[in-house]
């Protein structure tokens, strides 16, 4: 009886232990799944934080560009006002001479305020007396004098308005810079915190996402080429009936023709497979040297893009010459520091093509190209609104100036985040 009771207790204990062991396995699996999701969430959050930094950088550069444009307008307005004031001084000198002559001749009753301090005169009163003297002397029309004064008054008011606009833009630039610096500091602190917890998992997830995006891009390219080839085949005229008739006259010839047809079909299939194989191996170096016919056949609705400029390789080489140069907010100083659009502006500037130092302005001012037709030298733009840019080098890679704490470097293109491609030159 005791033995039976002991046996039942032992069985119960084993059952409890076994059930506990079984229960641990799903918990471990859940922990792995949770960690994977945590890493994905962290990568997404880091990406959002980086976009915020980039956007503040864009706002800062836009304010600086606008301020420079307004300051140029101010300088032009000041020159215009100086010319108008000189013209008015000449006219007033002429009128003063006329006034003196009238005074010497006894006609000084109408001179009134002309000889008083102009700062103490009412503008309307002074204008009225100058016009009166001018008309009396017959040396200038009232319309001429009124127009000159009116134009000068308008120009001075516009100058004051532009000067205030320049002040506002300077304040906007300073605010954007402060926000960018704070956002970059927050990003760096978050990166340190998460890397201490997750180690290399963050970089591994970023690499995995880049590889997945590249594979999808290559599949889309292969599908586009296959569709273009099928369309071209469908549009190719059939061989003439006379040709088939002469072939059928000889059995051996007919057989040869049939064999040749099968061979052609096989080659076509083989070539198609080769094309797919080449596509999936990269848009590697072959991407940079694909022919113009391949490029135009894979048009994804963007029309015929401009041809690749002979300057493109110069721009790529210029960007590559800056590898390792630190990233710095709003900079474009070779050998010293760059931000993303500063690097691309420098690279194409070395090729003799001027583009703005701001990524969204670069996209707006250069011809657009479908993503599946990107060639070395093209500019690759990220996010909406656009806030990051790099220069494509082929093979699914680009050179860019990433962010604070990093340096100019090669990186895989995240095609899923690309919102546009353009072709300077």
Secondary structure as the mmCIF struct_conf table of DSSP 4:
data_model
#
loop_
_struct_conf.conf_type_id
_struct_conf.id
_struct_conf.beg_label_comp_id
_struct_conf.beg_label_asym_id
_struct_conf.beg_label_seq_id
_struct_conf.end_label_comp_id
_struct_conf.end_label_asym_id
_struct_conf.end_label_seq_id
HELX_RH_AL_P HELX_RH_AL_P1 UNK A 2 UNK A 104
TURN_TY1_P TURN_TY1_P1 UNK A 105 UNK A 106
HELX_RH_3T_P HELX_RH_3T_P1 UNK A 108 UNK A 110
TURN_TY1_P TURN_TY1_P2 UNK A 111 UNK A 111
HELX_RH_3T_P HELX_RH_3T_P2 UNK A 112 UNK A 115
BEND BEND1 UNK A 116 UNK A 116
HELX_RH_3T_P HELX_RH_3T_P3 UNK A 118 UNK A 120
BEND BEND2 UNK A 121 UNK A 121
HELX_RH_AL_P HELX_RH_AL_P2 UNK A 123 UNK A 137
TURN_TY1_P TURN_TY1_P3 UNK A 138 UNK A 138
BEND BEND3 UNK A 139 UNK A 140
HELX_RH_AL_P HELX_RH_AL_P3 UNK A 142 UNK A 198
TURN_TY1_P TURN_TY1_P4 UNK A 199 UNK A 200
HELX_RH_AL_P HELX_RH_AL_P4 UNK A 201 UNK A 235
BEND BEND4 UNK A 236 UNK A 236
HELX_LH_PP_P HELX_LH_PP_P1 UNK A 237 UNK A 240
HELX_RH_AL_P HELX_RH_AL_P5 UNK A 241 UNK A 248
TURN_TY1_P TURN_TY1_P5 UNK A 249 UNK A 249
BEND BEND5 UNK A 250 UNK A 250
HELX_RH_AL_P HELX_RH_AL_P6 UNK A 251 UNK A 280
TURN_TY1_P TURN_TY1_P6 UNK A 281 UNK A 281
TURN_TY1_P TURN_TY1_P7 UNK A 283 UNK A 284
HELX_RH_AL_P HELX_RH_AL_P7 UNK A 285 UNK A 288
TURN_TY1_P TURN_TY1_P8 UNK A 289 UNK A 289
HELX_RH_AL_P HELX_RH_AL_P8 UNK A 292 UNK A 297
TURN_TY1_P TURN_TY1_P9 UNK A 298 UNK A 298
BEND BEND6 UNK A 301 UNK A 302
BEND BEND7 UNK A 304 UNK A 304
HELX_LH_PP_P HELX_LH_PP_P2 UNK A 305 UNK A 309
TURN_TY1_P TURN_TY1_P10 UNK A 310 UNK A 311
HELX_RH_AL_P HELX_RH_AL_P9 UNK A 312 UNK A 320
TURN_TY1_P TURN_TY1_P11 UNK A 321 UNK A 324
HELX_LH_PP_P HELX_LH_PP_P3 UNK A 325 UNK A 325
STRN STRN1 UNK A 326 UNK A 327
TURN_TY1_P TURN_TY1_P12 UNK A 329 UNK A 330
STRN STRN2 UNK A 332 UNK A 333
TURN_TY1_P TURN_TY1_P13 UNK A 334 UNK A 336
STRN STRN3 UNK A 337 UNK A 338
HELX_RH_AL_P HELX_RH_AL_P10 UNK A 340 UNK A 350
TURN_TY1_P TURN_TY1_P14 UNK A 351 UNK A 352
BEND BEND8 UNK A 357 UNK A 358
HELX_RH_AL_P HELX_RH_AL_P11 UNK A 359 UNK A 364
TURN_TY1_P TURN_TY1_P15 UNK A 365 UNK A 365
BEND BEND9 UNK A 366 UNK A 366
STRN STRN4 UNK A 367 UNK A 369
HELX_RH_3T_P HELX_RH_3T_P4 UNK A 371 UNK A 373
TURN_TY1_P TURN_TY1_P16 UNK A 376 UNK A 377
STRN STRN5 UNK A 379 UNK A 382
TURN_TY1_P TURN_TY1_P17 UNK A 383 UNK A 386
STRN STRN6 UNK A 388 UNK A 394
TURN_TY1_P TURN_TY1_P18 UNK A 395 UNK A 396
STRN STRN7 UNK A 397 UNK A 401
BEND BEND10 UNK A 403 UNK A 403
TURN_TY1_P TURN_TY1_P19 UNK A 404 UNK A 405
STRN STRN8 UNK A 407 UNK A 407
STRN STRN9 UNK A 408 UNK A 412
HELX_RH_3T_P HELX_RH_3T_P5 UNK A 415 UNK A 417
STRN STRN10 UNK A 418 UNK A 423
#
